[in-house]
């Protein structure tokens, strides 16, 4: 019975550390790089694959990155941004934009809305 109580407490602790609505910054201790733990988990490290395409290309790169809510997209994009920003690496200015925070996603969105959002978030980063 004591093992079951400890197991439930431990499970509860780890369950509550996982919030699918919260993206983790690159230095968060809760981040687990599943690609290094099990290379077959996703087939490849997505942030590394995206970074390589961006760093090696001589032309602008456009990538489409999707996934289910809580699957780690924002966390991976934060890792990608940190790598691209690195002074010893590409030395780029990554700008992450959460559309829900800067756009009214419940009404039609036009190109000027997106451009203003990009300018706003870029100015915030600089």
TIFIRO-504143 format. One record per residue: residue number from 1; chain; x, y, z of N, C-alpha, C in turn; residue in one letter. Coordinates in Angstrom, 3 decimals, m for minus. Example, Ala and Ser with C-alpha at 12.3 -4.5 7.8 and 13.67 -1.06 7.14 Angstrom:
TIFIRO-504143
seq / mol / nc1 / nc2 / nc3 / cac1 / cac2 / cac3 / cc1 / cc2 / cc3 / type
1 / A / 13.190 / m5.690 / 7.800 / 12.300 / m4.500 / 7.800 / 13.200 / m3.300 / 7.800 / a
2 / A / 12.850 / m2.250 / 7.080 / 13.670 / m1.060 / 7.140 / 12.900 / 0.030 / 7.870 / s
END
This chain:
TIFIRO-504143
seq / mol / nc1 / nc2 / nc3 / cac1 / cac2 / cac3 / cc1 / cc2 / cc3 / type
1 / A / 0.825 / m1.194 / 0.000 / 0.000 / 0.000 / 0.000 / 0.870 / 1.259 / 0.000 / x
2 / A / 1.966 / 1.256 / 0.755 / 2.849 / 2.421 / 0.828 / 3.457 / 2.717 / m0.543 / x
3 / A / 3.815 / 1.651 / m1.299 / 4.370 / 1.847 / m2.644 / 3.361 / 2.539 / m3.553 / x
4 / A / 2.102 / 2.160 / m3.405 / 1.055 / 2.761 / m4.238 / 0.899 / 4.248 / m3.911 / x
5 / A / 0.972 / 4.622 / m2.639 / 0.841 / 6.028 / m2.244 / 1.998 / 6.838 / m2.804 / x
6 / A / 3.214 / 6.301 / m2.694 / 4.381 / 6.994 / m3.233 / 4.246 / 7.114 / m4.746 / x
7 / A / 3.824 / 6.051 / m5.390 / 3.668 / 6.058 / m6.830 / 2.641 / 7.108 / m7.259 / x
8 / A / 1.536 / 7.219 / m6.558 / 0.503 / 8.202 / m6.883 / 1.049 / 9.611 / m6.653 / x
9 / A / 1.767 / 9.825 / m5.557 / 2.345 / 11.145 / m5.288 / 3.349 / 11.526 / m6.371 / x
10 / A / 4.180 / 10.581 / m6.759 / 5.185 / 10.837 / m7.787 / 4.517 / 11.119 / m9.137 / x
11 / A / 3.534 / 10.315 / m9.474 / 2.801 / 10.522 / m10.723 / 2.107 / 11.881 / m10.726 / x
12 / A / 1.515 / 12.243 / m9.587 / 0.820 / 13.529 / m9.478 / 1.810 / 14.677 / m9.662 / x
13 / A / 2.989 / 14.551 / m9.057 / 4.020 / 15.585 / m9.172 / 4.387 / 15.802 / m10.640 / x
14 / A / 4.703 / 14.711 / m11.353 / 5.121 / 14.831 / m12.745 / 3.966 / 15.223 / m13.658 / x
15 / A / 2.797 / 14.773 / m13.356 / 1.614 / 15.166 / m14.134 / 1.427 / 16.675 / m14.084 / x
16 / A / 1.586 / 17.262 / m12.923 / 1.379 / 18.696 / m12.754 / 2.548 / 19.539 / m13.254 / x
17 / A / 3.684 / 18.926 / m13.519 / 4.794 / 19.639 / m14.145 / 4.577 / 19.800 / m15.649 / x
18 / A / 3.667 / 19.001 / m16.192 / 3.397 / 19.022 / m17.632 / 2.131 / 19.813 / m17.909 / x
19 / A / 2.299 / 20.980 / m18.502 / 1.169 / 21.816 / m18.873 / 1.235 / 22.035 / m20.380 / x
20 / A / 0.325 / 21.429 / m21.140 / 0.403 / 21.558 / m22.598 / 0.203 / 22.985 / m23.100 / x
21 / A / m0.286 / 23.882 / m22.244 / m0.479 / 25.275 / m22.642 / 0.758 / 26.137 / m22.390 / x
22 / A / 1.800 / 25.552 / m21.810 / 3.008 / 26.296 / m21.466 / 4.177 / 25.812 / m22.321 / x
23 / A / 4.777 / 26.723 / m23.067 / 5.978 / 26.345 / m23.811 / 7.190 / 26.607 / m22.915 / x
24 / A / 8.187 / 25.769 / m23.061 / 9.362 / 25.848 / m22.190 / 10.494 / 26.614 / m22.854 / x
25 / A / 11.143 / 27.505 / m22.104 / 12.326 / 28.178 / m22.653 / 13.477 / 27.177 / m22.785 / x
26 / A / 14.470 / 27.499 / m23.614 / 15.564 / 26.561 / m23.856 / 16.306 / 26.080 / m22.612 / x
27 / A / 16.347 / 26.896 / m21.568 / 17.112 / 26.512 / m20.376 / 16.248 / 25.920 / m19.264 / x
28 / A / 15.005 / 25.578 / m19.541 / 14.103 / 25.031 / m18.521 / 14.518 / 23.612 / m18.148 / x
29 / A / 14.613 / 23.344 / m16.865 / 15.057 / 22.025 / m16.395 / 14.051 / 20.924 / m16.709 / x
30 / A / 12.821 / 21.295 / m17.013 / 11.802 / 20.285 / m17.336 / 11.900 / 19.789 / m18.769 / x
31 / A / 12.673 / 20.494 / m19.602 / 12.801 / 20.092 / m21.005 / 13.591 / 18.799 / m21.107 / x
32 / A / 13.043 / 17.844 / m21.828 / 13.724 / 16.578 / m22.078 / 13.883 / 16.446 / m23.582 / x
33 / A / 15.109 / 16.376 / m24.031 / 15.377 / 16.215 / m25.456 / 15.184 / 14.745 / m25.800 / x
34 / A / 13.983 / 14.410 / m26.240 / 13.672 / 12.998 / m26.494 / 14.493 / 12.441 / m27.646 / x
35 / A / 14.999 / 13.321 / m28.504 / 15.797 / 12.848 / m29.630 / 17.142 / 12.293 / m29.180 / x
36 / A / 17.681 / 12.800 / m28.067 / 18.937 / 12.249 / m27.560 / 18.673 / 11.016 / m26.700 / x
37 / A / 17.500 / 10.950 / m26.092 / 17.147 / 9.785 / m25.263 / 16.815 / 8.582 / m26.142 / x
38 / A / 16.090 / 8.851 / m27.219 / 15.680 / 7.785 / m28.128 / 15.637 / 8.349 / m29.544 / x
39 / A / 16.686 / 8.145 / m30.315 / 16.748 / 8.729 / m31.665 / 15.586 / 8.314 / m32.570 / x
40 / A / 14.935 / 7.211 / m32.262 / 13.826 / 6.756 / m33.096 / 12.491 / 7.361 / m32.681 / x
41 / A / 12.477 / 8.154 / m31.617 / 11.217 / 8.691 / m31.108 / 10.489 / 9.512 / m32.169 / x
42 / A / 11.194 / 10.420 / m32.825 / 10.571 / 11.248 / m33.869 / 11.245 / 11.054 / m35.224 / x
43 / A / 12.265 / 10.268 / m35.262 / 12.968 / 10.044 / m36.519 / 14.125 / 10.988 / m36.742 / x
44 / A / 14.025 / 12.203 / m36.190 / 15.114 / 13.182 / m36.282 / 14.821 / 14.339 / m35.330 / x
45 / A / 15.838 / 15.116 / m35.063 / 15.687 / 16.287 / m34.204 / 15.161 / 17.430 / m35.067 / x
46 / A / 13.908 / 17.837 / m34.824 / 13.259 / 18.821 / m35.688 / 13.906 / 20.189 / m35.627 / x
47 / A / 14.276 / 20.654 / m34.433 / 14.885 / 21.985 / m34.375 / 16.248 / 21.990 / m35.064 / x
48 / A / 16.997 / 20.890 / m34.979 / 18.278 / 20.795 / m35.699 / 18.054 / 20.774 / m37.213 / x
49 / A / 17.043 / 20.020 / m37.648 / 16.756 / 19.937 / m39.087 / 16.357 / 21.304 / m39.635 / x
50 / A / 15.505 / 22.019 / m38.913 / 15.104 / 23.358 / m39.344 / 16.286 / 24.326 / m39.313 / x
51 / A / 17.084 / 24.252 / m38.259 / 18.248 / 25.142 / m38.135 / 19.218 / 24.915 / m39.296 / x
52 / A / 19.466 / 23.658 / m39.634 / 20.383 / 23.370 / m40.745 / 19.884 / 23.961 / m42.054 / x
53 / A / 18.594 / 23.827 / m42.312 / 18.034 / 24.380 / m43.554 / 18.211 / 25.900 / m43.605 / x
54 / A / 17.998 / 26.541 / m42.467 / 18.099 / 28.003 / m42.410 / 19.554 / 28.453 / m42.480 / x
55 / A / 20.416 / 27.803 / m41.699 / 21.822 / 28.208 / m41.630 / 22.582 / 27.966 / m42.938 / x
56 / A / 22.239 / 26.903 / m43.644 / 22.999 / 26.531 / m44.835 / 22.477 / 27.164 / m46.126 / x
57 / A / 21.246 / 27.643 / m46.108 / 20.648 / 28.180 / m47.326 / 21.175 / 29.575 / m47.648 / x
58 / A / 21.410 / 29.811 / m48.936 / 21.818 / 31.136 / m49.394 / 20.608 / 31.982 / m49.772 / x
59 / A / 19.419 / 31.369 / m49.758 / 18.179 / 32.064 / m50.093 / 17.258 / 32.037 / m48.869 / x
60 / A / 16.266 / 32.909 / m48.846 / 15.297 / 32.859 / m47.737 / 14.630 / 31.486 / m47.656 / x
61 / A / 14.332 / 31.072 / m46.448 / 13.746 / 29.757 / m46.211 / 12.360 / 29.924 / m45.598 / x
62 / A / 11.406 / 29.169 / m46.101 / 10.056 / 29.174 / m45.557 / 9.711 / 27.739 / m45.174 / x
63 / A / 9.414 / 27.509 / m43.918 / 9.096 / 26.169 / m43.425 / 7.717 / 26.164 / m42.789 / x
64 / A / 7.012 / 25.073 / m42.909 / 5.704 / 24.890 / m42.299 / 5.873 / 23.875 / m41.179 / x
65 / A / 5.584 / 24.266 / m39.959 / 5.849 / 23.459 / m38.765 / 4.539 / 23.302 / m38.010 / x
66 / A / 3.972 / 22.111 / m38.003 / 2.668 / 21.899 / m37.375 / 2.729 / 20.771 / m36.358 / x
67 / A / 1.689 / 20.679 / m35.561 / 1.559 / 19.596 / m34.593 / 0.347 / 19.821 / m33.720 / x
68 / A / m0.002 / 18.821 / m32.980 / m1.154 / 18.907 / m32.083 / m0.871 / 19.842 / m30.920 / x
69 / A / m1.914 / 20.422 / m30.317 / m1.705 / 21.275 / m29.135 / m0.971 / 20.503 / m28.038 / x
70 / A / 0.033 / 21.150 / m27.476 / 0.786 / 20.526 / m26.386 / 1.858 / 19.560 / m26.832 / x
71 / A / 2.114 / 19.476 / m28.142 / 3.095 / 18.506 / m28.639 / 4.525 / 19.028 / m28.632 / x
72 / A / 4.715 / 20.321 / m28.291 / 6.062 / 20.852 / m28.153 / 6.518 / 21.765 / m29.279 / x
73 / A / 5.610 / 22.215 / m30.124 / 5.996 / 23.095 / m31.237 / 6.654 / 24.377 / m30.748 / x
74 / A / 6.008 / 25.068 / m29.831 / 6.552 / 26.344 / m29.332 / 7.873 / 26.134 / m28.614 / x
75 / A / 7.974 / 25.071 / m27.854 / 9.223 / 24.761 / m27.152 / 10.342 / 24.519 / m28.157 / x
76 / A / 10.072 / 23.723 / m29.192 / 11.093 / 23.458 / m30.216 / 11.464 / 24.735 / m30.963 / x
77 / A / 10.473 / 25.590 / m31.238 / 10.774 / 26.847 / m31.923 / 11.631 / 27.763 / m31.050 / x
78 / A / 11.431 / 27.727 / m29.745 / 12.284 / 28.516 / m28.838 / 13.716 / 27.988 / m28.861 / x
79 / A / 13.874 / 26.682 / m28.935 / 15.212 / 26.092 / m29.048 / 15.851 / 26.479 / m30.379 / x
80 / A / 15.062 / 26.450 / m31.444 / 15.549 / 26.857 / m32.756 / 15.992 / 28.322 / m32.738 / x
81 / A / 15.175 / 29.187 / m32.146 / 15.508 / 30.613 / m32.078 / 16.803 / 30.838 / m31.304 / x
82 / A / 16.976 / 30.122 / m30.197 / 18.203 / 30.268 / m29.410 / 19.424 / 29.851 / m30.223 / x
83 / A / 19.287 / 28.789 / m30.986 / 20.416 / 28.335 / m31.816 / 20.724 / 29.351 / m32.910 / x
84 / A / 19.708 / 29.874 / m33.570 / 19.926 / 30.817 / m34.672 / 20.480 / 32.149 / m34.182 / x
85 / A / 20.170 / 32.495 / m32.949 / 20.632 / 33.755 / m32.364 / 22.083 / 33.670 / m31.881 / x
86 / A / 22.571 / 32.469 / m31.660 / 23.890 / 32.244 / m31.074 / 24.985 / 33.008 / m31.817 / x
87 / A / 25.806 / 33.738 / m31.063 / 26.898 / 34.541 / m31.631 / 27.920 / 33.684 / m32.367 / x
88 / A / 28.090 / 32.435 / m31.936 / 29.058 / 31.545 / m32.579 / 28.432 / 30.772 / m33.734 / x
89 / A / 27.137 / 30.993 / m33.972 / 26.444 / 30.280 / m35.040 / 26.021 / 31.216 / m36.153 / x
90 / A / 24.741 / 31.185 / m36.470 / 24.220 / 31.953 / m37.606 / 24.124 / 33.456 / m37.329 / x
91 / A / 24.069 / 33.848 / m36.067 / 23.968 / 35.266 / m35.672 / 22.757 / 35.956 / m36.316 / x
92 / A / 21.616 / 35.291 / m36.312 / 20.399 / 35.850 / m36.886 / 19.546 / 36.497 / m35.803 / x
93 / A / 18.504 / 37.179 / m36.216 / 17.573 / 37.798 / m35.291 / 16.243 / 37.052 / m35.372 / x
94 / A / 16.091 / 35.974 / m34.610 / 14.829 / 35.242 / m34.648 / 13.718 / 36.030 / m33.943 / x
95 / A / 12.550 / 36.048 / m34.544 / 11.389 / 36.734 / m33.974 / 10.254 / 35.731 / m33.906 / x
96 / A / 9.861 / 35.373 / m32.698 / 8.745 / 34.442 / m32.507 / 7.477 / 35.243 / m32.281 / x
97 / A / 6.436 / 34.898 / m33.024 / 5.173 / 35.630 / m32.928 / 4.056 / 34.661 / m32.586 / x
98 / A / 3.409 / 34.889 / m31.463 / 2.235 / 34.107 / m31.078 / 1.021 / 34.838 / m31.626 / x
99 / A / 0.444 / 34.297 / m32.681 / m0.662 / 34.968 / m33.374 / m1.812 / 35.276 / m32.440 / x
100 / A / m2.074 / 34.420 / m31.475 / m3.190 / 34.652 / m30.553 / m2.983 / 35.897 / m29.692 / x
101 / A / m1.727 / 36.305 / m29.517 / m1.436 / 37.473 / m28.689 / m1.422 / 38.784 / m29.474 / x
102 / A / m1.157 / 38.726 / m30.772 / m1.015 / 39.970 / m31.535 / m2.057 / 40.149 / m32.637 / x
103 / A / m2.842 / 39.120 / m32.910 / m3.864 / 39.210 / m33.951 / m5.216 / 38.780 / m33.393 / x
104 / A / m6.269 / 39.315 / m33.962 / m7.614 / 38.867 / m33.629 / m7.916 / 37.667 / m34.524 / x
105 / A / m7.614 / 36.482 / m34.027 / m7.719 / 35.276 / m34.850 / m9.162 / 34.854 / m35.110 / x
106 / A / m10.117 / 35.539 / m34.500 / m11.523 / 35.186 / m34.691 / m12.194 / 36.026 / m35.777 / x
107 / A / m11.441 / 36.937 / m36.386 / m11.943 / 37.758 / m37.480 / m10.995 / 37.638 / m38.661 / x
108 / A / m11.454 / 38.006 / m39.847 / m10.581 / 37.908 / m41.026 / m9.265 / 38.675 / m40.808 / x
109 / A / m8.178 / 38.051 / m41.243 / m6.850 / 38.643 / m41.107 / m6.338 / 38.955 / m42.500 / x
110 / A / m5.847 / 40.173 / m42.689 / m5.333 / 40.594 / m43.988 / m3.818 / 40.795 / m43.883 / x
111 / A / m3.163 / 40.917 / m45.007 / m1.703 / 41.059 / m45.052 / m1.199 / 42.213 / m44.179 / x
112 / A / m1.822 / 43.403 / m44.204 / m1.332 / 44.475 / m43.325 / m1.360 / 44.097 / m41.841 / x
113 / A / m2.336 / 43.308 / m41.427 / m2.392 / 42.851 / m40.028 / m1.150 / 42.030 / m39.686 / x
114 / A / m0.760 / 41.165 / m40.582 / 0.405 / 40.304 / m40.365 / 1.686 / 41.135 / m40.379 / x
115 / A / 1.782 / 42.063 / m41.319 / 2.974 / 42.910 / m41.393 / 3.145 / 43.765 / m40.135 / x
116 / A / 2.040 / 44.306 / m39.631 / 2.110 / 45.103 / m38.398 / 2.537 / 44.213 / m37.226 / x
117 / A / 2.013 / 43.006 / m37.167 / 2.401 / 42.071 / m36.096 / 3.897 / 41.760 / m36.169 / x
118 / A / 4.406 / 41.551 / m37.377 / 5.840 / 41.269 / m37.557 / 6.678 / 42.472 / m37.124 / x
119 / A / 6.290 / 43.665 / m37.552 / 7.020 / 44.872 / m37.159 / 6.996 / 45.067 / m35.644 / x
120 / A / 5.824 / 44.890 / m35.050 / 5.659 / 45.059 / m33.601 / 6.572 / 44.106 / m32.832 / x
121 / A / 6.533 / 42.818 / m33.180 / 7.341 / 41.833 / m32.455 / 8.831 / 41.993 / m32.741 / x
122 / A / 9.188 / 42.415 / m33.959 / 10.603 / 42.653 / m34.284 / 11.128 / 43.811 / m33.460 / x
123 / A / 10.350 / 44.874 / m33.371 / 10.755 / 46.028 / m32.572 / 10.908 / 45.638 / m31.096 / x
124 / A / 10.061 / 44.747 / m30.648 / 10.118 / 44.279 / m29.256 / 11.414 / 43.502 / m29.000 / x
125 / A / 11.864 / 42.728 / m29.981 / 13.080 / 41.902 / m29.843 / 14.342 / 42.765 / m29.899 / x
126 / A / 14.305 / 43.782 / m30.754 / 15.477 / 44.649 / m30.916 / 15.605 / 45.483 / m29.679 / x
END
